[in-house]
Amino acid sequence: MMGQAVLLLFAVKRLGLSAGAIGVILSIGSVGFMVGALVAQRVARRIGVGPTLIVAGFLMGAGSLLAPWPPERRPLPY
């Protein structure tokens, strides 16, 4: 959660995104969590609970790796 707070500050201070733009970005990201919640049980049955947790941890962290590389110009037209 600390990473989310820092990302929010980065989006406002460095990227100059508005509250609406940040809300849209977070809403789009939440769709991925909903899809994950819908398929988690099937994936856990197929590959096991332990491997599912490991894969989920890597997938959640993968999106955070893109945060330091926004485009130099305005990333969104807001």
GROMACS elastic network, one bead per residue, 0.5 to 0.9 nm:
[ bonds ]
;  ai    aj funct       b0    kb
    1     4     6  0.50697   500
    1     5     6  0.65118   500
    1     6     6  0.88329   500
    2     5     6  0.51585   500
    2     6     6  0.63701   500
    2     7     6  0.86004   500
    3     6     6  0.51256   500
    3     7     6  0.60144   500
    3     8     6  0.85335   500
    3    64     6  0.86218   500
    4     8     6  0.60972   500
    4     9     6  0.86871   500
    5     8     6  0.51214   500
    5     9     6  0.64004   500
    5    10     6  0.86642   500
    6     9     6  0.51273   500
    6    10     6  0.61173   500
    6    11     6  0.86139   500
    7    11     6  0.61027   500
    7    12     6  0.86707   500
    7    67     6  0.76458   500
    8    11     6  0.51203   500
    8    12     6  0.63432   500
    8    13     6  0.85907   500
    8    22     6  0.78591   500
    9    12     6  0.52168   500
    9    13     6  0.58386   500
    9    14     6  0.78148   500
   10    13     6  0.53605   500
   10    14     6  0.52208   500
   10    15     6  0.66602   500
   10    16     6  0.84768   500
   11    14     6  0.58705   500
   11    16     6  0.62359   500
   11    17     6  0.57270   500
   11    18     6  0.85101   500
   11    22     6  0.74479   500
   12    15     6  0.58254   500
   12    17     6  0.51571   500
   12    18     6  0.69013   500
   12    19     6  0.81526   500
   12    22     6  0.83621   500
   13    16     6  0.55510   500
   13    17     6  0.79522   500
   14    17     6  0.83557   500
   15    70     6  0.82245   500
   15    72     6  0.89206   500
   15    73     6  0.87099   500
   15    74     6  0.70556   500
   15    75     6  0.76660   500
   16    74     6  0.81372   500
   17    20     6  0.80628   500
   17    21     6  0.59818   500
   17    22     6  0.64807   500
   17    74     6  0.85313   500
   17    75     6  0.86428   500
   17    76     6  0.79787   500
   17    78     6  0.73118   500
   18    21     6  0.52153   500
   18    22     6  0.63124   500
   18    23     6  0.85909   500
   18    78     6  0.72273   500
   19    22     6  0.51765   500
   19    23     6  0.61091   500
   19    24     6  0.87086   500
   20    24     6  0.62535   500
   20    25     6  0.86833   500
   20    78     6  0.84473   500
   21    24     6  0.51410   500
   21    25     6  0.62437   500
   21    26     6  0.86579   500
   21    76     6  0.77631   500
   21    78     6  0.66374   500
   22    25     6  0.50894   500
   22    26     6  0.61309   500
   22    27     6  0.84663   500
   23    26     6  0.51982   500
   23    27     6  0.60005   500
   23    28     6  0.85938   500
   24    27     6  0.50373   500
   24    28     6  0.61731   500
   24    29     6  0.85942   500
   25    28     6  0.52526   500
   25    29     6  0.62759   500
   25    30     6  0.87024   500
   26    30     6  0.61536   500
   26    31     6  0.89137   500
   27    30     6  0.50268   500
   27    31     6  0.67054   500
   28    31     6  0.54010   500
   28    32     6  0.74275   500
   29    32     6  0.55911   500
   29    33     6  0.71274   500
   30    33     6  0.50682   500
   30    34     6  0.63861   500
   30    35     6  0.87562   500
   31    34     6  0.50766   500
   31    35     6  0.62882   500
   31    36     6  0.86037   500
   32    35     6  0.51253   500
   32    36     6  0.61377   500
   32    37     6  0.86226   500
   33    37     6  0.61515   500
   33    38     6  0.86616   500
   34    37     6  0.50713   500
   34    38     6  0.63027   500
   34    39     6  0.88532   500
   35    38     6  0.50974   500
   35    39     6  0.63728   500
   35    40     6  0.84779   500
   36    39     6  0.53282   500
   36    40     6  0.57080   500
   36    56     6  0.86448   500
   37    40     6  0.53188   500
   37    41     6  0.78641   500
   38    41     6  0.73631   500
   38    42     6  0.83835   500
   39    42     6  0.54687   500
   39    43     6  0.61980   500
   39    44     6  0.86172   500
   40    43     6  0.51781   500
   40    44     6  0.59852   500
   40    45     6  0.85628   500
   40    52     6  0.78434   500
   41    44     6  0.50916   500
   41    45     6  0.61878   500
   41    46     6  0.86451   500
   41    49     6  0.88523   500
   42    45     6  0.51801   500
   42    46     6  0.62633   500
   42    47     6  0.88319   500
   43    46     6  0.50641   500
   43    47     6  0.61242   500
   43    48     6  0.74164   500
   43    49     6  0.82875   500
   43    52     6  0.67820   500
   44    47     6  0.55049   500
   44    50     6  0.81000   500
   44    51     6  0.78710   500
   44    52     6  0.56566   500
   44    53     6  0.85343   500
   45    48     6  0.55341   500
   45    49     6  0.73346   500
   46    49     6  0.89072   500
   47    50     6  0.83006   500
   47    51     6  0.64315   500
   47    52     6  0.67171   500
   48    51     6  0.58055   500
   48    52     6  0.61996   500
   48    53     6  0.88632   500
   49    52     6  0.50676   500
   49    53     6  0.62676   500
   49    54     6  0.87969   500
   50    53     6  0.52786   500
   50    54     6  0.64263   500
   50    55     6  0.87837   500
   51    54     6  0.50379   500
   51    55     6  0.61026   500
   51    56     6  0.84511   500
   52    55     6  0.52012   500
   52    56     6  0.60195   500
   52    57     6  0.85450   500
   53    56     6  0.50683   500
   53    57     6  0.61219   500
   53    58     6  0.87396   500
   54    57     6  0.51723   500
   54    58     6  0.64470   500
   54    59     6  0.87430   500
   55    58     6  0.52083   500
   55    59     6  0.61623   500
   55    60     6  0.86274   500
   56    59     6  0.50553   500
   56    60     6  0.60536   500
   56    61     6  0.85336   500
   57    60     6  0.52679   500
   57    61     6  0.62583   500
   57    62     6  0.86597   500
   58    61     6  0.51627   500
   58    62     6  0.60732   500
   59    62     6  0.51317   500
   59    63     6  0.71740   500
   60    63     6  0.61846   500
   60    64     6  0.74185   500
   61    64     6  0.52876   500
   61    65     6  0.67751   500
   62    65     6  0.54080   500
   62    66     6  0.74174   500
   63    66     6  0.56654   500
   63    67     6  0.73486   500
   64    67     6  0.54497   500
   64    68     6  0.82173   500
   65    68     6  0.69117   500
   65    69     6  0.83190   500
   66    69     6  0.56964   500
   66    70     6  0.75900   500
   67    70     6  0.65054   500
   69    72     6  0.86355   500
   70    73     6  0.84039   500
   70    74     6  0.87371   500
   70    75     6  0.67446   500
   71    74     6  0.69164   500
   71    75     6  0.57850   500
   72    75     6  0.76698   500
   73    76     6  0.88238   500
   74    77     6  0.67669   500
   74    78     6  0.83676   500
   75    78     6  0.87541   500
